[in-house]
């Protein structure tokens, strides 16, 4: 019996495992990579994954770190994986991410795009140019008493801070997006042809209980009503203590399972090769009965992920090897990062229990641009946009250490387009060959005369 025949028999045995056993194995697959590799074994295992009674249970993935150059870092696996990004996406700035798996990007012309790095789905929103640059120049004229214009590249790298949108990105007819800038807020409502600008200095924003909330450097929280032009912003909650709020600190609004959290990121600025660094965090919980903030010294089983992403609260017990009461943070100091000399390095893990700082991704680079951002892998949300086959090919490529052939990513339409081009080139070559042969024969005949 040959080795090849023995391998075929072994694979046949694995493919005939009882459905109940496969369902039991599926319950122990805790992350996306395990489920992708499970489905890649054979058709029987893939169909069992689809028919699993636990398939309806939503499993939130542990966040990944999206790095410059089209790479993803998985902290749980401690692996860096490459993703297939269109060429133009390599030069865009990450502006935000959501738990639906989408990432907001802005290019050098202020075109806003939503992109799912796992499934490859993408969608475009109206450009920030035209009325946006006019409003920006008018604001600068008011500040400096002279007319001043700012390029789209400067607006993207200096003024744009964060993007937050309402679910679901797959249904753009009902999605609203809010952009946080240095001294203003821009929002886009369903059906709008352009962005609406509103002045005001805010530090962070969140989409919480179907309402957009903003917080300023004093810790005052405001609601943003994008449907009422006359009353866009109104104050909602006062800060807990004014002496805890410093303009050099950063504030984050985070949704927890029970309430809204306000996180203060305390920083220092020693200068030198590392001009800024995070020193500690303070967490406050909203008491909705009194509308006051209360200091929270222990997150228990909770973990916080902060940055330009939609800050999120996760339970450590849902992920093997994780500890609660920790805050994972990325570098989002736009003022330093845009110089390309510093920025991107101020990342780590802060323990709210003992106040210690650790690392979740080490790098020897002094600067990374665009700044890394937390993303939340979720390919299922964009099945309608790109199709299951395309997502399956991308997932196998992402979690396969041996890269497939260059045409592996192409769907049926892409393969057909390449075949059509090759056929046209072949026909052109045949025509040129026939015409050249005819003229050569004609020249020989004339020479013989």
N, C-alpha and C positions, 0 to 999 in steps of 0.2 A: 504494500500500500504506500503510495507516494505521500510526501509531506503536504502537497497541495490538497490532496484528497482528504487527509486527516484534518486540515484546517477547515475545509468546507463542512465536514461532519461536525466539528466543534461549534462552528457558527450556527449550523442548523439546530444543534441542541440548545444553544442560548436563545434562539428565536422561538423555541417552543415552550418557554417557561410559562407556568400558569398565570392568568391575568391577575389573580389575587396576590401572587408574590410580587409581580411588577408594580401593582398599586401600593404594596407595602414599602417597596424600595423607593417609590416616588415620594412618599411622605418624608423620607430622610434627605431629600435633595433640597438643600437650604439656599442655594444661590443659582443665578441664571446659568453660569458656566456648567454646573452639574447637570441641569436639565437639558441643556443643548447637547452635551456629550451623551447623555442617556438616550435622547431621541435619535442620535446619529448612529447608534449601534445597528439597527435594522428597522424594517418597516413595522414589524410586530411591536417593537418597543415604542416606536413613535406613535402608533395608533393607540397603544395602552396609555401613553401620556395624555392624549386627547380625551380618552374615555374615562380618565381617573375621576373618582367621586370627589377628590380634593382639588380638582382643577378650578372649580368655581371660587375657592378661597383665595383671596388676594394676598400675595406675598410681596411685601415691599423689599426691594433689594438694598443691600448696603451701598451707600453712595460710593461712586468712583471719582477720581480726580482727573479732570480733563486738562491735559498739558499742551503746551504749544507744539505745533508740528504734526497734529493729527494722531496723538497718542493718548491712551487712557491708562491710569494706574489704579489697580484694585488693591486697597489696603488689606483686605482679608486674605487674598492670595499672595500678596507682595509681588505682583507681576505687572509689567508694563506691556500693554498690547497696542498694536497699530490698528487704526481704522481707516477705511477708504473714504477720504474727503475729496470733494471736487477741488480743483486747483485754486479757485477763487476763495474757498473757505479758509485756506491756510493763512490768508492775510487779513482776516476779519477779527474784530475784537469781541471776546465773549462778554455779554452784557447781562446775562441772567439765565437761570435754569429753573425748571419746575419738576414736581414729583411725577408728572406725566411722561418724563423722559425727554422733553424738548429743551433746546438751548437757543437763546436769542443772540444773534450776531449782527454787527453793524460793520459795513465796509467803508472804504475811504471816501465814498460818495454819499454816505449817510443813508444807504439802503438797508432797511431792517429786514432780516430773514429769521425765520424759525426753522431749526434743523434738529432732527432726531439722529444722533450719531450712531445709534444701534441699528435702527431700521433703515436709515438713509432717506426717510421722508423729509420733505422740505416745503416751505411755503413762504410767500413774500407779502410784506405789508407795504403801504405807501411810503415813499421816500421822505426823509426829514428835510429835504431841501425846499426851495421856493419860499413859502411864508415863514418857515422856521429860521432861515438865515436872515431874513429881513427883520424879524422880531429880535434876533440876537444882536444885530448891528444897532438897532434902536436902543436896546438896553445898554450896550457899551457906550453909546453916545450920551445917554443920561448919566452914566457913572463918571466918565472922564471929560465931559463937556466938549467933546469933539467927535467927529464921525469916525468910526472905527469898524473895519470889517474883519471877520474871522473866517478862516478857511474851514471847509467841511472836515478836514483831517484834524484840525485843532479842536473843533467841536466834539468829534468822536473821542479823541484821546484825553482831553482835559475836562470837558464839561459833562459828558454822559457818564452816569454812575451805575444805574441799575434799571432793569426792566422786569415788570411783573404783569402777568396777564391772568384773566379769568378762564377757567376751564370751560369748554374743551377745545384745544387747538385743532382737533380734527374737524370741528364744525365752526368754520370761520365766520359763518353768518351770525353767530351769537357771542363771539369772543371780543373782549375789550382788553386793551393794553395800556399801561401807564409807564412812562419813562421818567426816571428821576435824574435831574441835572443839577449842576452846581448851584444855580440860583433860580431854578424854575422847574415846572412839571409839565410834561407833554402827554396827552392821552388821545387815544384813537378808539372811537366807538364803532359798533357794527354799522356799515353803510357809509361811513365818513370817507370823503375823498382825500382829506389831508388831516394833519395833526392839529390839535387845539393846544395853545400855549397858555400857561398860568404861572405868574411869578410867585416866588416864595422859596425860602431856603429850608430844605428838609434833609435829614440824614438817612432815613430808611423808609421803606414802605412794604406793605403786606396786603394780600387778599385774604381776608378773614371773615368767615360767615357771610359771604357774598357781598362784602363791602371792602373798599380800598381804604387802608389806614396809613397815615404818615406820621413820623415823629421828627421833631427838630432837635437841635443840640442841647436844649434845656430839658428834654424829656417830656415835652408836651405832645400829646397825641391828638391828631386831627382825622376826621373822616373826609374823604374826597367823594363828592357827589358829581359824577361826570354827566348826569342827565339833567341837572338843574344849573343853568348857566349863571343865574342870579346868586345862587348860594352854593358855590363849589366846595368850599372848605369851611368847616366849623370845628371849634375846639371840643374835644370829647373828655379827656382825662388830664388832670394836673399831675406833675411829677411828684415822686415820693419825697425826695429831699433835694433841694436846689444845690447844696454844696457837693453832691455826688456827681453833678453834671459839669464836665469841663469841655471846652471847645476842642481840646486836643484828643478827647476820647471819641470812640465810635459807639453808636447805639444800634441795636437790632431788635426788630419785632419778630417773635417766634410763636407759632401756634403749637400749643401742647394739647394732649388729649382732654384736659379739663378746663384750661383757660388760656389767656394770652400772656406771653412772657415778654419782658423788656430786659435785654442783656446789655450791660455796659462793658465795653472793651477798653481797658486802661492801657495807655501806651506811654513810652518815653522816647525822647529824641536825643540820643547821645552824640550823633554826628559820626563822621568818619565813613568807613566803608559800609557800615550798617546804620544809616541815619535815623532809623526808627525801629522799634521792636515792641511787641506785646508783652506786658508784664503780668496782668491778671484779668479776671472777669468778675462781675457782680450780676446776679440774676434777681429780678423782681417779678412777682406774680400779681396779676390784676384781680382785685376783689370787685366783682361786678355789682355787688350789693351796695358798696360804699363808693365805688368808682375811684379807689385809691390803690397805689402800688404797695405791695408788701414784700419785704426782703425774703428771698428764698435761698437758704444756705445749703440745701441738699437736693439733688435731682433724683435721688433714689436709683431706680433702674434706668432712668432716662439718659439719653445722649443728645447733645445739640450739635448741629452742623451749621456753621455760620460762614458768611461770605457774600459775594455778589449773587449767589444763588438764592432761591426762595428758602430762607432759613427754616430748618425742619427739626422736629423732635422725634427720636426713635427710641425703641425699647431694646436694651442690651440683651435681654433674654431671648430675643428673636434671632440672634446671631451668635454662633458658637465662637468662643474665645474672646468675646467683647466684655468690657466692664462698664458699668453705669457710672453716673455722676461725672462724666467727662464732657468736655467741649472741644470739638474738632473745628479748627478755623483755618481759613486761607488768607492770603495777602490781598487786600482790596484798597491799598493806598494809591489811588489814582494819581495824585499830585507827583509822587516820586516815580511811579512806574512808567509814566509817559515819557520821561527823559531817557529811557532805555539804559541808564547807568545803574540804577537801583530799582528794586521792586520785584515782587514775586517770591521772595525768600522768607517772608514773615509768616510761616505756616507752622502748625503744630497741634498738640493735644494738651489741654489744660485740665488738671484734676481739680474739681471744685472742693474735694475733700481736704487734701493736704496742700493745695496751691502750687503743685509742681507742674513743670512744663516739659513736654516730650515732643517727639517727632512722629509724623505719620508718613512723610516722604522726604528723604534726604537728597540733596543735590549740592554739587560743588559750584554751581553757577551763581554769580553775584547778581544776575538779573534774568528774569524770565518775562517775556511779553508775547502774547497776551497773558495776563495774570491767570494762574490756574483757578479752576472753578469746580465746585462739587456738582456732579450730575447724578441723576437717579435713573438707572437703566430700566426702561420699560418699552420694549418693542411692540407689545400687544396693542398699544393705543393707536398705532398708525397702520394697522393691517389694511383698512379700507383704502388708504392712499397709495400704498406701494405693492400690496399683495403678499400673500403668505410665502410664496416661493422665493421672492426677492429677500424677504426678511430671513428665511431659513438659510439661504446662501451666505448672507452677511454674517449671521451668527456662527455658522460653521467656520467661516474664514477667521472670525475674531478669536475663537477659542481653539483654533488649530495651530499647533506649533510649526507645522509644515505647510507653507503657503501653497495654495492651488495655482493652477495656470491662470494667466492674466485675464482670460475670458470667463472665468468662473463667476464673476460678479454680475455679468450681463444677464438681463432677463430675456425672454423670448423676443421682445421688440428690439432690444439692443443687438442680439445675435443676428436677427434678420437684417438690420441696417448694415452691419458689417459684411454679411454675405452679399447683400445687394451691391455694395461698393466694390467688393472683390470681383463680382461678376462683371460690373461695368468696366473695371480696369482690365479684366481679361479680354472683354470684347474690344476695347480700345487697342489693346496690344495686337489682337488678331487682325484688326482693320489696318493698323500701321504695317504689320508684317505683309499682308496681302498687297497693299498699295506699293510698298517698297519692292516687293518681288516683281510686281507688274512693270514698274518703271525700270528695274534692272534688266528684265527680259526685253523690254522695248529698246533700251540702249544697246544691248547686245545685238539685236536684230538690225538696228540702224548701223552699227559698226560693221556688221557683216556686209551690208550693202556698199 
